[in-house]
Amino acid sequence: MKKLIALSLLLAACHKAPPATPSPSNLLGAADPKAAINAFITAISAQDLQAMSAVWGDADGSVRNQMNADELMKREVVMVQMLKCVRKDFTIISDAVASSNQRSMQVELNFLPPTRAGGSTGSGTVVTRTTNFGLANDKSGRWYVSAVDLNKINDVCLARS
């Protein structure tokens, strides 16, 4: 009887399940460039590193599949710290084809700066800044945020109001 149970367990462990079809909720990237920017900004606002890495990438797909997990987390934490007071609302000012399967978008972001340096998000005046986003389309047609010009916006969340 023990041999039969052991054989059953062995067969079950060796059985290869059919590949799972990804559902829309666990696909990496976004359906279009605006959706990629929206998901990226929403992830930063929520300080959700997993959601952020799902839409951060290039023509080869998500950075999750290209970068060491430790290095990825360090880079994401830096970006979140620099942009933690960004609000989810944004306006696309311009949208241009950068090259094959790439777009360049100028985006107006809204921030609610902290009440004091390093403090929590304040309830004061909303600050608006414009910066550039680079977006890339991978082989499967999914869009990723490939670049953000942080130099134009990195001081907002660290500034005193």
Backbone as JSON Lines, residues from 0, in Angstrom:
{"i":0,"aa":"M","n":[0.83,-1.19,0.0],"ca":[0.0,0.0,0.0],"c":[0.88,1.26,0.0]}
{"i":1,"aa":"K","n":[1.96,1.24,0.82],"ca":[2.86,2.39,0.87],"c":[3.48,2.66,-0.49]}
{"i":2,"aa":"K","n":[3.83,1.56,-1.21],"ca":[4.44,1.73,-2.53],"c":[3.45,2.35,-3.51]}
{"i":3,"aa":"L","n":[2.18,2.0,-3.4],"ca":[1.15,2.55,-4.28],"c":[0.96,4.04,-4.03]}
{"i":4,"aa":"I","n":[0.96,4.43,-2.74],"ca":[0.82,5.85,-2.39],"c":[2.04,6.63,-2.88]}
{"i":5,"aa":"A","n":[3.23,6.08,-2.66],"ca":[4.45,6.75,-3.1],"c":[4.47,6.89,-4.61]}
{"i":6,"aa":"L","n":[4.04,5.86,-5.35],"ca":[4.0,5.92,-6.8],"c":[2.99,6.96,-7.27]}
{"i":7,"aa":"S","n":[1.86,7.04,-6.61],"ca":[0.83,8.04,-6.96],"c":[1.36,9.45,-6.76]}
{"i":8,"aa":"L","n":[2.05,9.66,-5.64],"ca":[2.63,10.97,-5.36],"c":[3.71,11.32,-6.38]}
{"i":9,"aa":"L","n":[4.53,10.33,-6.75],"ca":[5.57,10.56,-7.74],"c":[4.98,10.91,-9.09]}
{"i":10,"aa":"L","n":[3.96,10.2,-9.51],"ca":[3.3,10.49,-10.78],"c":[2.65,11.87,-10.77]}
{"i":11,"aa":"A","n":[2.05,12.22,-9.67],"ca":[1.42,13.54,-9.56],"c":[2.46,14.65,-9.63]}
{"i":12,"aa":"A","n":[3.61,14.43,-9.0],"ca":[4.68,15.43,-9.01],"c":[5.29,15.58,-10.39]}
{"i":13,"aa":"C","n":[5.36,14.5,-11.15],"ca":[5.95,14.55,-12.48],"c":[4.98,15.02,-13.56]}
{"i":14,"aa":"H","n":[3.72,15.02,-13.26],"ca":[2.72,15.45,-14.24],"c":[2.93,16.91,-14.59]}
{"i":15,"aa":"K","n":[3.02,17.17,-15.87],"ca":[3.25,18.55,-16.32],"c":[1.9,19.19,-16.61]}
{"i":16,"aa":"A","n":[1.61,20.24,-15.87],"ca":[0.36,20.96,-16.09],"c":[0.45,21.77,-17.37]}
{"i":17,"aa":"P","n":[-0.69,21.96,-18.04],"ca":[-0.64,22.81,-19.23],"c":[-0.26,24.22,-18.85]}
{"i":18,"aa":"P","n":[0.42,24.95,-19.76],"ca":[0.82,26.31,-19.42],"c":[-0.4,27.19,-19.16]}
{"i":19,"aa":"A","n":[-0.27,28.0,-18.13],"ca":[-1.37,28.88,-17.77],"c":[-1.44,30.04,-18.76]}
{"i":20,"aa":"T","n":[-2.63,30.38,-19.14],"ca":[-2.84,31.55,-19.98],"c":[-2.96,32.75,-19.08]}
{"i":21,"aa":"P","n":[-2.12,33.75,-19.26],"ca":[-2.17,34.89,-18.35],"c":[-3.5,35.62,-18.49]}
{"i":22,"aa":"S","n":[-4.06,35.97,-17.35],"ca":[-5.28,36.75,-17.37],"c":[-4.9,38.22,-17.48]}
{"i":23,"aa":"P","n":[-5.81,39.07,-17.92],"ca":[-5.47,40.49,-18.07],"c":[-4.93,41.12,-16.8]}
{"i":24,"aa":"S","n":[-5.32,40.61,-15.63],"ca":[-4.88,41.21,-14.38],"c":[-3.43,40.9,-14.05]}
{"i":25,"aa":"N","n":[-2.85,39.83,-14.62],"ca":[-1.46,39.53,-14.29],"c":[-0.52,39.68,-15.49]}
{"i":26,"aa":"L","n":[-0.99,40.3,-16.56],"ca":[-0.12,40.6,-17.69],"c":[0.85,41.7,-17.3]}
{"i":27,"aa":"L","n":[2.04,41.61,-17.81],"ca":[3.01,42.68,-17.6],"c":[2.81,43.72,-18.69]}
{"i":28,"aa":"G","n":[3.21,44.95,-18.41],"ca":[3.04,46.02,-19.37],"c":[1.61,46.53,-19.37]}
{"i":29,"aa":"A","n":[1.3,47.34,-20.36],"ca":[-0.04,47.92,-20.48],"c":[-0.48,47.86,-21.93]}
{"i":30,"aa":"A","n":[-1.77,48.02,-22.13],"ca":[-2.34,47.92,-23.48],"c":[-1.92,49.06,-24.39]}
{"i":31,"aa":"D","n":[-1.66,50.23,-23.82],"ca":[-1.27,51.39,-24.63],"c":[-0.36,52.3,-23.8]}
{"i":32,"aa":"P","n":[0.3,53.27,-24.44],"ca":[1.24,54.13,-23.72],"c":[0.61,54.9,-22.56]}
{"i":33,"aa":"K","n":[-0.57,55.46,-22.74],"ca":[-1.21,56.21,-21.66],"c":[-1.52,55.3,-20.48]}
{"i":34,"aa":"A","n":[-1.97,54.08,-20.74],"ca":[-2.25,53.13,-19.66],"c":[-0.96,52.77,-18.91]}
{"i":35,"aa":"A","n":[0.17,52.7,-19.63],"ca":[1.45,52.4,-18.97],"c":[1.84,53.53,-18.02]}
{"i":36,"aa":"I","n":[1.68,54.77,-18.48],"ca":[2.0,55.92,-17.62],"c":[1.06,55.93,-16.42]}
{"i":37,"aa":"N","n":[-0.22,55.71,-16.65],"ca":[-1.19,55.7,-15.56],"c":[-0.85,54.64,-14.52]}
{"i":38,"aa":"A","n":[-0.54,53.43,-14.97],"ca":[-0.2,52.34,-14.05],"c":[1.09,52.66,-13.28]}
{"i":39,"aa":"F","n":[2.06,53.26,-13.96],"ca":[3.34,53.6,-13.33],"c":[3.13,54.66,-12.24]}
{"i":40,"aa":"I","n":[2.4,55.71,-12.56],"ca":[2.16,56.79,-11.6],"c":[1.31,56.29,-10.43]}
{"i":41,"aa":"T","n":[0.3,55.49,-10.73],"ca":[-0.54,54.92,-9.67],"c":[0.3,54.05,-8.74]}
{"i":42,"aa":"A","n":[1.21,53.25,-9.3],"ca":[2.07,52.39,-8.49],"c":[3.0,53.21,-7.61]}
{"i":43,"aa":"I","n":[3.57,54.28,-8.15],"ca":[4.44,55.14,-7.35],"c":[3.64,55.79,-6.23]}
{"i":44,"aa":"S","n":[2.47,56.29,-6.55],"ca":[1.61,56.94,-5.56],"c":[1.26,55.98,-4.42]}
{"i":45,"aa":"A","n":[1.03,54.72,-4.77],"ca":[0.7,53.7,-3.77],"c":[1.94,53.07,-3.14]}
{"i":46,"aa":"Q","n":[3.12,53.43,-3.64],"ca":[4.39,52.84,-3.22],"c":[4.36,51.32,-3.37]}
{"i":47,"aa":"D","n":[3.81,50.88,-4.51],"ca":[3.65,49.46,-4.82],"c":[4.74,49.05,-5.82]}
{"i":48,"aa":"L","n":[5.82,48.49,-5.3],"ca":[6.97,48.15,-6.13],"c":[6.65,47.06,-7.16]}
{"i":49,"aa":"Q","n":[5.8,46.11,-6.8],"ca":[5.44,45.05,-7.74],"c":[4.67,45.62,-8.93]}
{"i":50,"aa":"A","n":[3.71,46.49,-8.66],"ca":[2.94,47.11,-9.74],"c":[3.83,47.99,-10.6]}
{"i":51,"aa":"M","n":[4.78,48.67,-9.96],"ca":[5.69,49.54,-10.69],"c":[6.55,48.72,-11.66]}
{"i":52,"aa":"S","n":[7.1,47.62,-11.2],"ca":[7.97,46.81,-12.05],"c":[7.19,46.12,-13.17]}
{"i":53,"aa":"A","n":[5.88,45.99,-13.01],"ca":[5.06,45.36,-14.05],"c":[4.97,46.22,-15.3]}
{"i":54,"aa":"V","n":[5.11,47.55,-15.15],"ca":[4.99,48.45,-16.31],"c":[6.27,49.23,-16.59]}
{"i":55,"aa":"W","n":[7.34,48.9,-15.9],"ca":[8.64,49.53,-16.15],"c":[9.45,48.55,-16.98]}
{"i":56,"aa":"G","n":[9.91,48.97,-18.15],"ca":[10.67,48.06,-18.99],"c":[11.09,48.7,-20.3]}
{"i":57,"aa":"D","n":[11.28,47.86,-21.29],"ca":[11.71,48.34,-22.61],"c":[11.19,47.38,-23.68]}
{"i":58,"aa":"A","n":[11.77,47.42,-24.85],"ca":[11.32,46.57,-25.96],"c":[11.48,45.08,-25.65]}
{"i":59,"aa":"D","n":[12.28,44.74,-24.65],"ca":[12.45,43.35,-24.23],"c":[11.47,42.94,-23.13]}
{"i":60,"aa":"G","n":[10.58,43.86,-22.73],"ca":[9.58,43.54,-21.71],"c":[9.89,44.17,-20.37]}
{"i":61,"aa":"S","n":[9.3,43.62,-19.34],"ca":[9.42,44.15,-17.98],"c":[10.83,44.02,-17.42]}
{"i":62,"aa":"V","n":[11.23,45.01,-16.61],"ca":[12.53,44.93,-15.95],"c":[12.59,43.75,-14.99]}
{"i":63,"aa":"R","n":[11.45,43.26,-14.58],"ca":[11.42,42.08,-13.69],"c":[12.2,40.92,-14.3]}
{"i":64,"aa":"N","n":[12.13,40.79,-15.61],"ca":[12.77,39.68,-16.3],"c":[14.18,40.0,-16.77]}
{"i":65,"aa":"Q","n":[14.67,41.21,-16.48],"ca":[15.96,41.63,-16.99],"c":[16.96,42.01,-15.91]}
{"i":66,"aa":"M","n":[16.48,42.23,-14.71],"ca":[17.34,42.79,-13.67],"c":[17.28,41.93,-12.41]}
{"i":67,"aa":"N","n":[18.38,41.88,-11.72],"ca":[18.45,41.21,-10.43],"c":[17.4,41.84,-9.51]}
{"i":68,"aa":"A","n":[16.65,41.02,-8.78],"ca":[15.55,41.5,-7.92],"c":[16.02,42.51,-6.88]}
{"i":69,"aa":"D","n":[17.21,42.32,-6.34],"ca":[17.74,43.23,-5.33],"c":[18.03,44.61,-5.94]}
{"i":70,"aa":"E","n":[18.67,44.61,-7.1],"ca":[18.98,45.87,-7.8],"c":[17.69,46.57,-8.23]}
{"i":71,"aa":"L","n":[16.73,45.81,-8.71],"ca":[15.44,46.37,-9.12],"c":[14.76,47.06,-7.94]}
{"i":72,"aa":"M","n":[14.73,46.4,-6.81],"ca":[14.09,46.99,-5.63],"c":[14.78,48.28,-5.21]}
{"i":73,"aa":"K","n":[16.11,48.31,-5.23],"ca":[16.85,49.52,-4.87],"c":[16.49,50.68,-5.78]}
{"i":74,"aa":"R","n":[16.44,50.43,-7.08],"ca":[16.11,51.48,-8.04],"c":[14.67,51.97,-7.85]}
{"i":75,"aa":"E","n":[13.77,51.05,-7.61],"ca":[12.37,51.43,-7.41],"c":[12.2,52.25,-6.13]}
{"i":76,"aa":"V","n":[12.88,51.87,-5.07],"ca":[12.78,52.62,-3.82],"c":[13.26,54.05,-4.01]}
{"i":77,"aa":"V","n":[14.34,54.23,-4.76],"ca":[14.85,55.58,-5.02],"c":[13.79,56.4,-5.77]}
{"i":78,"aa":"M","n":[13.21,55.8,-6.82],"ca":[12.19,56.52,-7.58],"c":[10.97,56.86,-6.73]}
{"i":79,"aa":"V","n":[10.54,55.92,-5.92],"ca":[9.38,56.17,-5.06],"c":[9.7,57.29,-4.07]}
{"i":80,"aa":"Q","n":[10.88,57.3,-3.49],"ca":[11.26,58.35,-2.55],"c":[11.25,59.73,-3.24]}
{"i":81,"aa":"M","n":[11.72,59.77,-4.47],"ca":[11.79,61.04,-5.19],"c":[10.41,61.52,-5.62]}
{"i":82,"aa":"L","n":[9.48,60.6,-5.81],"ca":[8.18,60.95,-6.37],"c":[7.0,60.58,-5.47]}
{"i":83,"aa":"K","n":[7.25,60.35,-4.2],"ca":[6.2,59.85,-3.31],"c":[5.02,60.79,-3.14]}
{"i":84,"aa":"C","n":[5.17,62.06,-3.45],"ca":[4.05,62.99,-3.29],"c":[3.32,63.27,-4.59]}
{"i":85,"aa":"V","n":[3.62,62.47,-5.65],"ca":[2.91,62.65,-6.92],"c":[1.45,62.22,-6.76]}
{"i":86,"aa":"R","n":[0.57,62.97,-7.4],"ca":[-0.84,62.62,-7.4],"c":[-1.13,61.78,-8.63]}
{"i":87,"aa":"K","n":[-2.23,61.05,-8.58],"ca":[-2.55,60.13,-9.67],"c":[-3.02,60.83,-10.95]}
{"i":88,"aa":"D","n":[-3.44,62.09,-10.83],"ca":[-3.93,62.79,-12.02],"c":[-2.75,63.37,-12.81]}
{"i":89,"aa":"F","n":[-2.83,63.29,-14.11],"ca":[-1.78,63.8,-14.99],"c":[-2.41,64.18,-16.32]}
{"i":90,"aa":"T","n":[-1.67,64.96,-17.09],"ca":[-2.13,65.37,-18.41],"c":[-1.0,65.13,-19.4]}
{"i":91,"aa":"I","n":[-1.32,64.48,-20.51],"ca":[-0.33,64.29,-21.56],"c":[-0.35,65.54,-22.43]}
{"i":92,"aa":"I","n":[0.79,66.25,-22.45],"ca":[0.92,67.5,-23.2],"c":[1.23,67.22,-24.67]}
{"i":93,"aa":"S","n":[2.14,66.28,-24.9],"ca":[2.48,65.91,-26.27],"c":[2.81,64.43,-26.34]}
{"i":94,"aa":"D","n":[2.63,63.87,-27.52],"ca":[2.85,62.45,-27.76],"c":[3.47,62.32,-29.14]}
{"i":95,"aa":"A","n":[4.68,61.8,-29.2],"ca":[5.38,61.69,-30.48],"c":[6.02,60.32,-30.63]}
{"i":96,"aa":"V","n":[6.15,59.87,-31.87],"ca":[6.87,58.64,-32.15],"c":[8.34,58.95,-32.01]}
{"i":97,"aa":"A","n":[9.03,58.18,-31.16],"ca":[10.46,58.4,-30.94],"c":[11.28,57.58,-31.93]}
{"i":98,"aa":"S","n":[10.89,56.36,-32.15],"ca":[11.51,55.46,-33.12],"c":[10.58,54.26,-33.25]}
{"i":99,"aa":"S","n":[11.02,53.26,-33.96],"ca":[10.19,52.07,-34.13],"c":[9.79,51.5,-32.77]}
{"i":100,"aa":"N","n":[8.51,51.37,-32.54],"ca":[7.94,50.82,-31.3],"c":[8.26,51.62,-30.05]}
{"i":101,"aa":"Q","n":[8.54,52.91,-30.2],"ca":[8.8,53.76,-29.05],"c":[8.06,55.08,-29.19]}
{"i":102,"aa":"R","n":[7.67,55.63,-28.05],"ca":[7.0,56.92,-28.02],"c":[7.67,57.8,-26.98]}
{"i":103,"aa":"S","n":[7.55,59.08,-27.2],"ca":[8.05,60.07,-26.24],"c":[6.86,60.96,-25.88]}
{"i":104,"aa":"M","n":[6.58,61.06,-24.61],"ca":[5.43,61.85,-24.16],"c":[5.89,62.88,-23.15]}
{"i":105,"aa":"Q","n":[5.39,64.08,-23.33],"ca":[5.61,65.12,-22.34],"c":[4.36,65.09,-21.45]}
{"i":106,"aa":"V","n":[4.58,64.94,-20.14],"ca":[3.49,64.73,-19.21],"c":[3.52,65.76,-18.1]}
{"i":107,"aa":"E","n":[2.37,66.34,-17.82],"ca":[2.22,67.29,-16.72],"c":[1.74,66.5,-15.51]}
{"i":108,"aa":"L","n":[2.57,66.53,-14.47],"ca":[2.27,65.81,-13.22],"c":[1.89,66.8,-12.14]}
{"i":109,"aa":"N","n":[1.03,66.36,-11.25],"ca":[0.62,67.17,-10.11],"c":[1.18,66.54,-8.84]}
{"i":110,"aa":"F","n":[1.69,67.39,-7.97],"ca":[2.3,66.93,-6.72],"c":[1.67,67.67,-5.55]}
{"i":111,"aa":"L","n":[1.62,67.01,-4.42],"ca":[1.24,67.65,-3.18],"c":[2.46,67.53,-2.26]}
{"i":112,"aa":"P","n":[3.33,68.56,-2.29],"ca":[4.6,68.49,-1.55],"c":[4.38,68.32,-0.05]}
{"i":113,"aa":"P","n":[5.39,67.78,0.63],"ca":[5.3,67.63,2.08],"c":[5.3,68.99,2.77]}
{"i":114,"aa":"T","n":[4.75,69.02,3.96],"ca":[4.7,70.28,4.71],"c":[6.07,70.67,5.23]}
{"i":115,"aa":"R","n":[6.97,69.7,5.37],"ca":[8.34,69.99,5.77],"c":[9.24,68.97,5.08]}
{"i":116,"aa":"A","n":[10.51,69.3,4.95],"ca":[11.45,68.41,4.26],"c":[11.43,67.03,4.89]}
{"i":117,"aa":"G","n":[11.24,66.02,4.05],"ca":[11.23,64.65,4.53],"c":[9.95,64.26,5.24]}
{"i":118,"aa":"G","n":[9.01,65.19,5.36],"ca":[7.77,64.92,6.07],"c":[6.75,64.22,5.21]}
{"i":119,"aa":"S","n":[5.57,64.05,5.79],"ca":[4.5,63.4,5.05],"c":[3.87,64.38,4.07]}
{"i":120,"aa":"T","n":[3.06,63.86,3.17],"ca":[2.41,64.69,2.17],"c":[1.57,65.74,2.85]}
{"i":121,"aa":"G","n":[1.71,66.95,2.39],"ca":[1.0,68.06,3.0],"c":[-0.4,68.24,2.45]}
{"i":122,"aa":"S","n":[-1.08,69.21,2.95],"ca":[-2.43,69.5,2.47],"c":[-2.45,70.89,1.85]}
{"i":123,"aa":"G","n":[-1.28,71.36,1.43],"ca":[-1.15,72.71,0.88],"c":[-1.44,72.77,-0.6]}
{"i":124,"aa":"T","n":[-0.71,73.62,-1.25],"ca":[-0.9,73.91,-2.67],"c":[-0.33,72.82,-3.55]}
{"i":125,"aa":"V","n":[-1.08,72.45,-4.56],"ca":[-0.62,71.47,-5.54],"c":[0.4,72.14,-6.46]}
{"i":126,"aa":"V","n":[1.5,71.45,-6.69],"ca":[2.57,71.93,-7.58],"c":[2.48,71.11,-8.86]}
{"i":127,"aa":"T","n":[2.59,71.8,-10.0],"ca":[2.53,71.13,-11.29],"c":[3.88,71.26,-11.98]}
{"i":128,"aa":"R","n":[4.37,70.14,-12.51],"ca":[5.62,70.13,-13.26],"c":[5.43,69.26,-14.5]}
{"i":129,"aa":"T","n":[6.19,69.58,-15.52],"ca":[6.15,68.82,-16.76],"c":[7.47,68.09,-16.94]}
{"i":130,"aa":"T","n":[7.39,66.82,-17.34],"ca":[8.58,66.03,-17.59],"c":[8.35,65.11,-18.78]}
{"i":131,"aa":"N","n":[9.39,64.44,-19.18],"ca":[9.33,63.55,-20.35],"c":[9.31,62.08,-19.92]}
{"i":132,"aa":"F","n":[8.47,61.32,-20.58],"ca":[8.4,59.88,-20.4],"c":[8.76,59.23,-21.72]}
{"i":133,"aa":"G","n":[9.59,58.2,-21.65],"ca":[9.87,57.37,-22.81],"c":[9.07,56.08,-22.63]}
{"i":134,"aa":"L","n":[8.48,55.61,-23.7],"ca":[7.69,54.37,-23.65],"c":[8.13,53.44,-24.74]}
{"i":135,"aa":"A","n":[8.11,52.15,-24.46],"ca":[8.54,51.14,-25.42],"c":[7.48,50.06,-25.55]}
{"i":136,"aa":"N","n":[7.37,49.54,-26.75],"ca":[6.42,48.48,-27.08],"c":[7.21,47.19,-27.29]}
{"i":137,"aa":"D","n":[6.85,46.13,-26.57],"ca":[7.59,44.87,-26.73],"c":[6.99,44.03,-27.87]}
{"i":138,"aa":"K","n":[7.56,42.86,-28.07],"ca":[7.14,41.99,-29.18],"c":[5.69,41.54,-29.07]}
{"i":139,"aa":"S","n":[5.17,41.48,-27.85],"ca":[3.8,41.02,-27.66],"c":[2.78,42.16,-27.78]}
{"i":140,"aa":"G","n":[3.28,43.39,-27.99],"ca":[2.39,44.53,-28.14],"c":[2.09,45.27,-26.84]}
{"i":141,"aa":"R","n":[2.76,44.88,-25.75],"ca":[2.54,45.55,-24.46],"c":[3.46,46.76,-24.35]}
{"i":142,"aa":"W","n":[3.0,47.79,-23.64],"ca":[3.74,49.04,-23.49],"c":[4.34,49.15,-22.1]}
{"i":143,"aa":"Y","n":[5.56,49.73,-22.04],"ca":[6.3,49.9,-20.8],"c":[6.86,51.31,-20.7]}
{"i":144,"aa":"V","n":[6.92,51.83,-19.48],"ca":[7.63,53.09,-19.23],"c":[9.11,52.73,-19.24]}
{"i":145,"aa":"S","n":[9.85,53.29,-20.19],"ca":[11.27,52.95,-20.31],"c":[12.16,54.04,-19.74]}
{"i":146,"aa":"A","n":[11.62,55.26,-19.61],"ca":[12.43,56.37,-19.09],"c":[11.52,57.46,-18.53]}
{"i":147,"aa":"V","n":[12.0,58.12,-17.49],"ca":[11.34,59.29,-16.91],"c":[12.44,60.3,-16.63]}
{"i":148,"aa":"D","n":[12.27,61.52,-17.09],"ca":[13.26,62.56,-16.82],"c":[13.04,63.08,-15.41]}
{"i":149,"aa":"L","n":[13.71,62.44,-14.46],"ca":[13.54,62.79,-13.04],"c":[14.18,64.13,-12.68]}
{"i":150,"aa":"N","n":[15.13,64.59,-13.47],"ca":[15.8,65.86,-13.16],"c":[14.84,67.03,-13.12]}
{"i":151,"aa":"K","n":[13.76,66.95,-13.86],"ca":[12.79,68.04,-13.9],"c":[11.81,68.02,-12.73]}
{"i":152,"aa":"I","n":[11.76,66.91,-12.0],"ca":[10.71,66.76,-10.97],"c":[11.21,66.22,-9.64]}
{"i":153,"aa":"N","n":[12.47,65.85,-9.53],"ca":[12.93,65.15,-8.34],"c":[12.97,65.97,-7.07]}
{"i":154,"aa":"D","n":[12.91,67.28,-7.18],"ca":[13.0,68.11,-5.97],"c":[11.65,68.37,-5.31]}
{"i":155,"aa":"V","n":[10.57,68.11,-6.0],"ca":[9.24,68.5,-5.51],"c":[8.89,67.83,-4.19]}
{"i":156,"aa":"C","n":[9.02,66.52,-4.13],"ca":[8.62,65.78,-2.94],"c":[9.58,65.95,-1.78]}
{"i":157,"aa":"L","n":[10.77,66.49,-2.07],"ca":[11.76,66.72,-1.03],"c":[11.78,68.16,-0.55]}
{"i":158,"aa":"A","n":[11.05,69.03,-1.26],"ca":[11.06,70.48,-0.97],"c":[10.22,70.82,0.26]}
{"i":159,"aa":"R","n":[10.56,71.94,0.86],"ca":[9.73,72.5,1.95],"c":[8.68,73.37,1.32]}
{"i":160,"aa":"S","n":[7.49,73.34,1.88],"ca":[6.48,74.26,1.34],"c":[6.48,75.56,2.1]}
